[in-house]
Amino acid sequence: MEAEKAWLCRIASNKCIDYLRAADRQAVPTEEEKMPCLESPEREEPLRHVLNRELLEELQVCCNALSPPYRDVAIAYFLEGKTAREIAENSQTSINTVKTHIRRARELLKKSYRKELLRE
């Protein structure tokens, strides 16, 4: 009885191994598995950092070019990451006014940024 049990376990084990080997042969490698990326994430990080910094500098210049009611809101919202509620509390204005200023500042920044792209 023990020999039969060991024999059945061995057959089941071999069938499992055969199944896994067959599944491995049928698997289609992805592009990354075929050709690993030459750019490692460690090398990509400094480039991303520099590009983000340049983008923030351009945004700072565009925000500073806005007229006073929109300039302060744009800097606080887009550069400092404050919420509309925080800006309203700090400037002691209604939240709806701040939301309107954010929307208009966004539109002005889009126009300004497009003009910058056309100049280059």
C-alpha positions as CSV (number, residue, x, y, z in Angstrom):
1,M,0.0,0.0,0.0
2,E,2.8,2.4,0.9
3,A,4.6,1.7,-2.4
4,E,1.4,2.4,-4.4
5,K,1.0,5.7,-2.6
6,A,4.6,6.8,-3.2
7,W,4.2,5.7,-6.8
8,L,1.0,7.8,-7.3
9,C,2.6,10.8,-5.6
10,R,5.6,10.6,-7.9
11,I,3.3,10.4,-11.0
12,A,1.4,13.5,-9.8
13,S,4.6,15.3,-9.1
14,N,6.0,14.5,-12.5
15,K,2.7,15.6,-14.2
16,C,2.9,18.9,-12.3
17,I,6.5,19.5,-13.4
18,D,5.5,18.6,-17.1
19,Y,2.6,21.1,-16.9
20,L,4.8,23.9,-15.6
21,R,7.4,23.3,-18.2
22,A,4.8,23.3,-21.0
23,A,3.3,26.5,-19.7
24,D,6.7,28.1,-19.6
25,R,7.4,27.2,-23.2
26,Q,4.0,28.6,-24.2
27,A,4.5,31.9,-22.4
28,V,5.2,34.8,-24.7
29,P,7.9,37.1,-23.4
30,T,7.2,40.8,-23.1
31,E,9.3,43.4,-24.8
32,E,11.1,44.1,-21.5
33,E,12.0,40.4,-21.0
34,K,13.3,40.2,-24.6
35,M,15.3,43.4,-24.4
36,P,15.8,44.9,-21.0
37,C,15.7,48.7,-20.9
38,L,19.1,50.3,-21.2
39,E,18.0,53.2,-19.2
40,S,17.8,52.2,-15.6
41,P,15.5,54.0,-13.2
42,E,18.5,55.3,-11.3
43,R,19.7,57.0,-14.4
44,E,16.3,58.3,-15.3
45,E,15.7,60.0,-12.0
46,P,18.2,62.9,-12.3
47,L,16.9,63.7,-15.8
48,R,13.3,63.7,-14.5
49,H,14.4,65.9,-11.6
50,V,16.1,68.5,-13.9
51,L,13.1,68.6,-16.3
52,N,10.7,69.0,-13.4
53,R,12.8,71.9,-12.0
54,E,13.0,73.6,-15.4
55,L,9.2,73.2,-15.8
56,L,8.6,74.7,-12.4
57,E,10.9,77.6,-13.3
58,E,9.0,78.3,-16.5
59,L,5.7,78.1,-14.5
60,Q,7.2,80.6,-12.0
61,V,8.0,83.0,-14.7
62,C,4.6,82.7,-16.3
63,C,2.9,83.1,-12.9
64,N,4.9,86.2,-12.1
65,A,3.8,87.8,-15.4
66,L,0.1,87.6,-14.4
67,S,-1.7,90.6,-13.1
68,P,-2.0,91.0,-9.3
69,P,-5.3,89.3,-8.4
70,Y,-4.3,86.2,-10.5
71,R,-0.6,86.2,-9.7
72,D,-0.9,85.5,-6.0
73,V,-3.6,82.8,-6.5
74,A,-1.6,81.1,-9.3
75,I,1.6,81.0,-7.2
76,A,-0.2,79.7,-4.2
77,Y,-2.3,77.1,-6.1
78,F,0.1,75.9,-8.8
79,L,3.5,76.3,-7.2
80,E,2.9,76.0,-3.5
81,G,0.2,73.4,-3.8
82,K,-2.3,75.1,-1.6
83,T,-6.0,74.3,-1.9
84,A,-8.6,76.8,-2.9
85,R,-10.0,76.7,0.7
86,E,-6.5,77.5,2.2
87,I,-6.0,80.4,-0.3
88,A,-9.5,81.7,0.6
89,E,-8.7,81.5,4.3
90,N,-5.3,83.2,4.0
91,S,-6.5,86.0,1.7
92,Q,-9.8,86.4,3.5
93,T,-11.9,86.1,0.3
94,S,-14.7,83.8,-0.5
95,I,-13.9,80.4,-1.9
96,N,-15.9,81.0,-5.0
97,T,-13.8,84.1,-5.8
98,V,-10.7,82.1,-5.3
99,K,-12.0,79.3,-7.6
100,T,-12.8,81.9,-10.2
101,H,-9.3,83.4,-9.9
102,I,-7.8,79.9,-10.2
103,R,-9.8,79.1,-13.3
104,R,-8.9,82.4,-15.0
105,A,-5.3,82.1,-14.0
106,R,-5.1,78.7,-15.5
107,E,-6.5,80.0,-18.8
108,L,-4.1,82.9,-18.8
109,L,-1.2,80.6,-18.1
110,K,-2.2,78.3,-21.0
111,K,-2.2,81.3,-23.3
112,S,1.1,82.5,-21.9
113,Y,2.7,79.1,-22.2
114,R,1.5,78.7,-25.8
115,K,3.1,82.1,-26.7
116,E,6.4,80.8,-25.1
117,L,6.2,77.7,-27.2
118,L,5.6,79.7,-30.4
119,R,8.7,81.9,-29.7
120,E,11.0,79.0,-29.4
